[in-house]
């Protein structure tokens, strides 16, 4: 079990990734090319706005817990290949969902159920981003 200070540190790590995801989505939206990506571009710009909202929520949680929200940004990924850009975004989303699922448990183990719910809401949006990106990439998950 972690303590509040460790939770703040983990949330700050998540915050660096939200900043990075927002920047990466914006950059990718400007670099995607081809008629088949027009709707995808609109969708990832929505994702960029969601990541901004997540960053604001995380910063508020960190400050509420007594921490100082970071201004550091996790490394971004770039590519000139459309599919590679979308896979980069998808991998960020997988990582984010995994992290938020851990953070929900960590917060609730500390009795911070209100914060756990806010993090659960962010995780739900990250899962929706995953679904959007998997569809754009033609990833079909079917159990035989």
C-alpha positions as CSV (number, residue, x, y, z in Angstrom):
1,X,0.0,0.0,0.0
2,X,1.3,3.5,-0.8
3,X,1.0,6.7,1.2
4,X,-0.4,10.0,0.1
5,X,3.0,11.4,-0.9
6,X,3.5,8.4,-3.2
7,X,0.1,8.9,-4.7
8,X,0.8,12.5,-5.4
9,X,4.1,11.5,-7.1
10,X,2.2,8.9,-9.2
11,X,-0.5,11.5,-10.2
12,X,2.3,13.9,-11.2
13,X,3.7,11.2,-13.4
14,X,0.2,10.7,-15.0
15,X,0.0,14.5,-15.4
16,X,3.3,14.5,-17.5
17,X,1.7,11.9,-19.7
18,X,-1.6,13.9,-20.2
19,X,0.4,16.9,-21.2
20,X,2.4,14.8,-23.7
21,X,-0.7,13.1,-25.1
22,X,-2.4,16.4,-25.7
23,X,0.7,17.7,-27.6
24,X,1.1,14.5,-29.5
25,X,-2.5,14.4,-30.6
26,X,-2.3,18.0,-31.8
27,X,0.9,17.3,-33.7
28,X,-0.5,14.1,-35.2
29,X,-3.7,15.8,-36.3
30,X,-1.6,18.2,-38.4
31,X,0.5,15.5,-39.9
32,X,-2.1,12.8,-40.8
33,X,-2.8,12.9,-44.5
34,X,-5.3,11.3,-46.9
35,X,-9.0,11.4,-47.4
36,X,-9.5,8.3,-45.2
37,X,-8.1,10.2,-42.2
38,X,-10.4,13.3,-42.3
39,X,-12.8,11.9,-39.6
40,X,-9.9,10.5,-37.6
41,X,-8.3,13.9,-37.5
42,X,-11.5,15.4,-36.0
43,X,-11.7,12.5,-33.5
44,X,-8.1,12.9,-32.3
45,X,-8.5,16.7,-31.9
46,X,-11.4,15.8,-29.5
47,X,-9.0,13.4,-27.7
48,X,-6.5,16.3,-27.4
49,X,-9.3,18.4,-25.7
50,X,-10.1,15.5,-23.4
51,X,-6.4,15.2,-22.4
52,X,-6.4,18.9,-21.5
53,X,-9.4,18.3,-19.3
54,X,-7.7,15.4,-17.7
55,X,-4.6,17.5,-17.0
56,X,-6.7,20.1,-15.3
57,X,-8.5,17.5,-13.1
58,X,-5.2,15.9,-12.2
59,X,-3.6,19.3,-11.3
60,X,-6.5,20.1,-9.1
61,X,-6.4,16.7,-7.3
62,X,-2.6,17.0,-6.8
63,X,-3.0,20.5,-5.3
64,X,-6.0,19.3,-3.1
65,X,-3.8,16.5,-1.7
66,X,-1.1,19.0,-0.8
67,X,1.2,18.6,-3.8
68,X,2.5,20.9,-6.5
69,X,1.4,20.0,-10.0
70,X,4.3,19.4,-12.3
71,X,5.1,21.3,-15.5
72,X,7.2,18.5,-16.9
73,X,6.1,16.7,-20.1
74,X,6.6,13.1,-20.8
75,X,8.5,12.4,-24.1
76,X,6.3,12.6,-27.2
77,X,6.5,10.3,-30.2
78,X,6.3,11.4,-33.8
79,X,6.2,9.8,-37.2
80,X,5.5,10.6,-40.8
81,X,3.5,7.4,-41.2
82,X,-0.2,7.6,-40.6
83,X,-0.7,4.2,-39.0
84,X,2.4,4.6,-36.9
85,X,1.1,7.8,-35.5
86,X,-2.2,6.2,-34.6
87,X,-0.3,3.2,-33.0
88,X,1.8,5.7,-31.0
89,X,-1.4,7.3,-29.7
90,X,-3.0,4.0,-29.0
91,X,0.0,2.8,-26.9
92,X,-0.2,6.0,-24.9
93,X,-3.9,5.3,-24.2
94,X,-3.2,1.7,-23.1
95,X,-0.5,3.0,-20.7
96,X,-2.9,5.7,-19.4
97,X,-5.7,3.3,-18.8
98,X,-3.4,0.9,-17.0
99,X,-2.1,3.7,-14.8
100,X,-5.5,5.1,-14.0
101,X,-6.8,1.7,-13.0
102,X,-3.9,1.5,-10.6
103,X,-4.4,5.0,-9.3
104,X,-8.1,4.3,-8.6
105,X,-7.1,1.4,-6.3
106,X,-4.3,3.5,-4.7
107,X,-6.6,6.4,-3.9
108,X,-9.4,4.2,-2.6
109,X,-6.9,2.2,-0.4
110,X,-6.2,5.6,1.2
111,X,-9.9,6.2,1.7
112,X,-10.0,8.8,-1.0
113,X,-13.1,7.5,-2.7
114,X,-14.0,10.9,-4.2
115,X,-10.7,11.1,-5.9
116,X,-11.0,7.4,-6.9
117,X,-14.3,8.3,-8.7
118,X,-12.7,11.3,-10.6
119,X,-9.9,9.0,-11.7
120,X,-12.4,6.3,-12.7
121,X,-14.1,8.9,-14.9
122,X,-10.8,9.7,-16.6
123,X,-10.1,6.0,-17.1
124,X,-13.5,5.6,-18.9
125,X,-12.6,8.4,-21.3
126,X,-9.2,6.8,-22.0
127,X,-11.0,3.5,-22.7
128,X,-13.2,5.4,-25.2
129,X,-10.1,6.8,-26.9
130,X,-8.7,3.2,-27.1
131,X,-11.9,2.1,-28.8
132,X,-11.8,5.0,-31.3
133,X,-8.1,4.4,-32.2
134,X,-8.6,0.6,-32.5
135,X,-11.5,1.2,-34.9
136,X,-9.5,3.7,-36.9
137,X,-6.7,1.1,-37.1
138,X,-9.0,-1.7,-38.1
139,X,-8.2,-3.7,-34.9
140,X,-11.1,-6.1,-34.4
141,X,-11.3,-8.0,-31.1
142,X,-13.5,-11.1,-31.4
143,X,-13.4,-14.0,-29.0
144,X,-13.8,-17.2,-31.0
